[in-house]
Structure formats: C-alpha cells, structure tokens
Amino acid sequence: MCYDETRMEVTVTPSAAREFDRLPMTIQGRMIRVFERLRDYPAVSGVKALTGELAGRFRVRTGDYRIQFRVKGNCIIVEKVGHRDGFYEG
C-alpha cells in the first residue's frame, strides 16, 4: 500500500526483484538510484510512455538497462528490469 501523499512509493514485483538480483552489482546500484528518482514522478527526466500492448506502462533507462513500471495512485510499480536486448519481448 502507498500512503505518502507528497512522494511516490516505489514497489518492485517479485519477478522484477528476481531480474534485479541477476544483474551485476554495479548495475544494481544504478537501478537503485533510478528507483529513488522515481519517487519524484512525474518530475523525472527520461521517462517514456510505452505503446501497443504495453500502453499504460512507462520505461526509464540507465545506460543499456531499462526499468518498466506502471503508476497506480501514488505508487510506482516496477514490473520489469533488464538489459535493452530483448527487453520488450514477451
């Protein structure tokens, strides 16, 4: 549940947490900094809305890595993290 009305709360789905755990430690550190930036959504640079089957979701990148998320109320729900190669494929 997300209760803070001044900032967004970032939650990570179990599948995204497993993907995160498989990333190199240096990339994990960069991802954590992006998660912290997402608390200030929508005032976050580099966020792009996705289209097609992923409409209603967003992505932000850090180097060659991507974070896919959706917004529900004052919650950011991280659904997927990973390298850009094949990131948007099923």
C-alpha positions in Angstrom: 0.0 0.0 0.0 1.1 3.5 -0.8 0.2 6.2 1.8 2.8 9.0 1.4 0.9 11.8 -0.3 3.9 14.0 -1.0 6.1 11.5 -2.9 5.5 8.3 -4.8 6.3 5.0 -3.2 8.2 2.6 -5.4 7.4 -1.1 -5.1 9.0 -4.0 -7.1 7.1 -7.0 -8.2 8.6 -10.4 -7.3 9.5 -11.2 -10.9 11.3 -7.8 -11.3 13.1 -8.5 -8.0 14.4 -11.8 -9.4 15.6 -10.0 -12.5 17.2 -7.3 -10.4 19.1 -9.9 -8.3 20.6 -11.4 -11.5 22.1 -8.0 -12.6 25.7 -7.1 -12.0 26.3 -5.2 -8.7 27.3 -2.0 -10.5 24.1 -2.0 -12.5 22.0 -2.8 -9.3 23.5 0.4 -7.7 22.5 2.4 -10.8 19.0 0.9 -10.7 18.5 1.7 -7.0 19.4 5.4 -7.8 16.7 5.4 -10.5 14.2 3.9 -8.1 14.9 6.7 -5.7 14.5 9.3 -8.6 11.1 7.7 -9.4 9.8 8.8 -6.0 9.6 12.3 -7.6 7.4 11.1 -10.5 6.2 12.7 -12.8 9.1 15.2 -12.5 11.6 12.6 -13.6 13.6 13.1 -16.8 13.9 10.3 -19.3 10.6 8.6 -18.7 8.8 7.5 -21.8 5.3 6.1 -22.2 5.1 2.7 -23.9 2.7 1.9 -26.7 0.8 -1.0 -28.1 0.4 -4.0 -25.8 2.4 -2.1 -23.2 0.2 1.0 -23.2 -0.3 2.4 -19.8 3.2 1.5 -18.8 6.4 3.5 -18.8 10.1 3.0 -19.1 13.2 4.8 -17.9 16.7 3.8 -18.9 20.1 3.9 -17.3 22.7 3.2 -19.9 21.9 -0.1 -21.7 19.4 -1.1 -19.0 15.7 -0.5 -18.7 13.1 -0.3 -15.9 9.5 -0.8 -16.9 6.8 0.4 -14.5 3.2 1.5 -14.1 1.6 4.1 -12.0 -1.3 3.3 -9.6 -2.4 6.2 -7.5 0.7 7.4 -5.7 2.6 4.1 -6.3 5.2 3.3 -8.9 5.1 -0.5 -9.5 8.3 -1.7 -11.1 7.3 -4.7 -13.3 10.5 -5.5 -15.2 14.2 -4.6 -15.2 16.9 -5.7 -17.5 19.2 -5.2 -20.5 17.8 -3.5 -23.5 18.4 -6.5 -25.7 15.1 -8.3 -25.9 13.6 -6.2 -23.1 10.3 -5.6 -24.7 9.8 -9.1 -26.0 7.3 -11.4 -24.1 
